[in-house]
């Protein structure tokens, strides 16, 4: 979450760390978050991406983001839908201060391993289909997918990043 990022970045300001923000980023928290220079995994709307670009320009920063994609169709999940991505990529071509580095998704809450695999495969295939449409400022090399309970499936389906906080910090196996 942004507030946790702010606290941790301040506590470790002298260390050479690369931060990742995996939680939802509200537009009113962008200005305080960007100086931490995180890779933001959770850009779920064009309006948020545009706000990040504008504020990064005002702060004279380059923001790095992943677009969150709702591959499950689960109403409880945030994220862009696949059909919205061409419009977002087209808009990104004109952005000066934001770099899209990839896509992120979360598996559906219900359905187990088979559904998770399908969600992750859908993201990889979507990325592969979008690559020819990407402007020069967009790189879709990163696929952030998988959490503590399904990261192995995500890796099998092409994840380059997994989010395994609970297995590390809460002892969940």
Secondary structure, DSSP 8 states (H G I E B T S, - for coil): -HHHHHHHHHHTTTS----EE-S---GGGHHHHHTT--EEEEE-SHHHHHHHHHHHHHHT--EEEEEEB--S--TTS--B-GGGHHHHHHHHTT-SSEEEEEEEE---SSSHHHHHHHHHHHHHHHHHHHGGG--TTEEEEEEEEEETTTHHHHHHTT-SEEE-HHHHHS---
